[in-house]
């Protein structure tokens, strides 16, 4: 069959339309405009992301990086990570922002005057089995190192402390498992070894009580105890650990 010049041009046009249609069909989703959050100003680290600092724009979906905020609800009550500023006209990566209740700065933003957060190292298996969740209340006991001629001192240092978190050295909540996460339980499940794995217990306390914790860590060991539990001995404990620690200072602690 002889193809005329006009027919060849028509066939070429038809093929072009088919290729263009196929390409548009394959990439239509990636070319669809989708919402994404960008900053309207540079947001410093340790800062709450306010509505005035961000806006939502629409760009082709293929240009939106994974892990970015897509709506204003995504950044509501988020704080930027300390040491990480978000430049103006940038995407908000959710990996670089923390919920208010997981950011130290965010937590302290709502603390009454005079309250502070403090963290102490603990052995999870010796501290309520590591089963502590934010909002729990504990007593904090002090056990001194053996001293001559007085021996060992045991006494309650604080009671009714509010727990904020129990984490490993990397800042990860210990042993959070899928079923436990639904209940908000922090469960430590590392294998027992001869060298205890340290965890880090964060709690709220009065600013005037911080020196007692620092001195207690130098003079002995701190042990979290569940509310209602008791430690006693034949010599009539519990004793006031604050009074005992005051004897170790030149002058008095607050």
C-alpha atoms as one frame of an Amber mdcrd trajectory, in Angstrom:
protein
   0.000   0.000   0.000   1.343   3.377  -0.981   1.346   5.996   1.784   0.932
   9.599   0.655   2.746  12.549   2.232  -0.496  13.753   3.749  -1.154  10.342
   5.274   2.353  10.199   6.756   1.877  13.574   8.417  -1.497  12.491   9.774
  -0.003   9.269  11.142   2.806  11.207  12.822   0.313  13.564  14.406  -1.786
  10.636  15.606   1.248   8.925  17.168   2.285  12.156  18.875  -1.175  12.545
  20.368  -1.126   8.949  21.560   2.311   9.338  23.183   1.313  12.641  24.796
  -1.903  11.136  26.099  -0.110   8.095  27.483   2.481  10.283  29.211  -0.175
  12.556  30.672  -2.091   9.497  31.890   1.003   8.008  33.561   2.122  11.236
  35.215  -1.232  12.874  35.937  -1.021  12.044  39.656   2.480  13.468  39.962
   1.424  16.653  38.175  -1.662  17.131  40.347  -1.366  20.179  42.587  -1.272
  19.222  46.273  -1.034  21.275  49.496   2.206  21.598  51.463   3.267  23.813
  54.388   6.117  26.323  53.926   7.524  28.910  56.308   6.868  32.626  55.855
   9.845  33.551  58.056  12.894  31.892  59.564  11.814  29.916  62.635  14.614
  29.543  65.235  15.259  26.331  67.151  13.349  25.700  70.397  10.420  27.753
  69.100   6.718  27.022  68.913   5.485  27.064  65.323   2.736  29.684  65.194
   0.129  30.030  62.446   1.633  33.370  61.387   5.004  31.681  60.665   3.690
  29.270  58.037   1.303  29.055  55.118  -0.106  26.387  52.805   0.704  26.495
  49.091  -0.156  24.116  46.255   2.560  22.667  44.041   2.841  19.543  41.850
   2.827  16.448  44.016   6.092  15.259  42.479   7.822  18.305  43.998   6.784
  17.603  47.608   9.473  15.786  49.643   8.340  12.928  51.881   7.972  13.600
  55.604   6.822  17.205  55.258   3.796  18.900  56.831   0.870  19.118  54.428
  -1.716  21.071  56.417  -1.703  23.667  59.193  -3.133  21.005  61.501   0.080
  19.020  60.982   2.153  21.756  62.654  -0.324  22.728  65.355   1.390  22.680
  68.783   4.728  21.622  67.280   8.087  23.036  68.402  11.241  23.201  66.317
  14.115  21.047  67.540  16.691  22.942  69.577  19.707  23.768  67.427  17.710
  23.410  64.186  16.245  26.535  62.592  13.858  26.325  59.630  14.772  28.943
  56.974  12.173  31.182  55.334  10.304  29.666  52.360  11.274  26.126  53.404
   9.260  22.974  53.879   8.558  21.903  57.473  10.055  18.448  57.955   8.188
  16.681  60.734  11.378  14.874  61.788  12.772  18.264  62.861   9.745  19.249
  64.939   8.406  17.845  68.198   4.960  17.779  69.781   4.687  20.222  72.638
   4.578  17.473  75.278   7.797  15.882  73.912   9.864  19.069  73.773  11.583
  20.236  76.942  11.063  23.835  75.875   7.430  23.101  75.081   6.843  21.411
  78.423   8.512  24.221  80.360   6.499  26.798  78.422   3.473  25.871  80.521
   5.186  25.189  83.852   4.273  27.275  86.874   7.020  29.587  88.057   9.584
  27.805  90.227   9.161  24.334  88.719  11.953  22.708  86.705  12.636  19.457
  84.865  15.496  17.258  86.049  16.879  13.935  84.822  18.718  11.271  86.815
  20.291   7.988  85.656  18.528   4.883  86.971  18.744   1.131  86.501  15.462
   0.219  84.811  15.192  -3.276  86.304  15.697  -1.830  89.795  13.332   1.094
  89.287   9.781  -0.275  89.176  10.846  -2.684  86.433  11.090   0.259  84.065
   7.286   0.367  83.854   6.762   4.083  84.213   4.581   6.344  82.121   4.343
  10.142  81.941   2.070  11.457  84.652   2.920   8.715  87.174   3.740   9.813
  90.710   6.689   8.339  92.619   8.663   8.815  95.815  12.417   9.277  95.542
  14.513   7.568  98.214  18.170   8.103  99.043  20.672   5.423 100.121  24.114
   6.623 101.178  27.378   4.848 100.554  28.708   2.921 103.576  30.332   5.343
 106.031  32.252   4.784 109.262  31.169   4.803 112.017  27.565   5.603 111.067
  27.079   2.883 108.440  24.431   3.340 105.763  21.778   6.053 105.803  18.386
   5.385 104.172  15.689   8.021 103.901  13.030   9.563 101.726  14.232  12.581
  99.779  11.038  13.562  97.910   7.508  12.290  97.637   4.816  12.636  95.003
   7.131  13.605  92.133   5.487  13.740  88.704   7.236  11.660  86.022   7.757
  13.163  82.570   9.581  10.303  80.808  11.861   7.271  81.027  14.314   7.158
  78.132  17.511   5.534  76.927  20.739   7.424  76.186  19.468   8.267  72.701
  16.319   9.928  73.992  14.057   7.051  72.948  11.240   5.985  75.231  12.276
   2.606  76.552  10.684  -0.569  75.280   7.623   1.090  73.766   5.745  -1.724
  72.051   2.673  -1.556  69.887   0.236  -2.886  72.467   1.812  -0.897  75.302
   1.844   2.262  73.210  -1.949   2.199  73.053  -1.976   2.477  76.847   0.893
   4.988  76.999   3.073   2.551  78.989   6.860   2.766  78.869   8.174  -0.759
  79.336  11.872  -1.629  79.516  12.590  -5.109  78.185  16.357  -5.313  77.688
  18.030  -8.605  78.669  19.501  -8.755  82.152  23.292  -8.502  82.215  26.021
  -8.146  84.801  26.459  -4.524  83.732  23.162  -2.705  84.299  21.866  -0.638
  81.381  21.194   2.904  82.474  17.985   4.692  81.692  17.206   8.341  82.307
  14.244   9.351  84.428  12.910  12.883  83.995  10.611  14.425  86.593   9.297
  17.783  87.781  10.512  19.383  90.989  10.918  22.749  92.641  13.960  24.755
  91.649  15.006  25.014  95.308  15.183  21.195  95.509  17.737  20.763  92.706
  20.787  21.032  95.051  19.507  18.079  97.096  19.397  15.853  94.024  22.890
  16.882  92.936  24.349  16.261  96.409  22.468  12.956  96.801  24.000  11.668
  93.557  27.466  12.463  94.942  26.839  10.906  98.363  24.991   7.748  97.349
  22.177   6.424  95.209  18.663   7.568  94.339  15.900   4.978  94.021  12.397
   5.632  92.602   9.659   3.952  94.634   6.007   3.563  93.628   3.549   5.628
  95.615   2.364   3.621  98.600   5.524   1.472  98.782   7.712   1.797 101.887
  11.327   1.208 102.874  12.098   0.622 106.527  14.750  -0.731 108.850  15.158
  -1.734 112.489  16.507   1.676 113.428  13.246   3.469 112.816  13.332   4.721
 109.230  12.015   6.439 107.197  14.279   9.353 107.949  14.470  12.802 106.426
  17.146  12.602 103.748  17.183  16.385 103.338  18.297  16.850 106.953  21.044
  14.235 106.527  22.305  15.878 103.324  22.368  19.243 105.057  24.949  17.846
 107.485  27.267  17.268 104.526  27.250  20.898 103.526  29.034  23.881 104.908
  25.905  25.813 105.726  22.416  24.689 104.808  20.714  23.861 101.563  17.440
  25.662 100.832
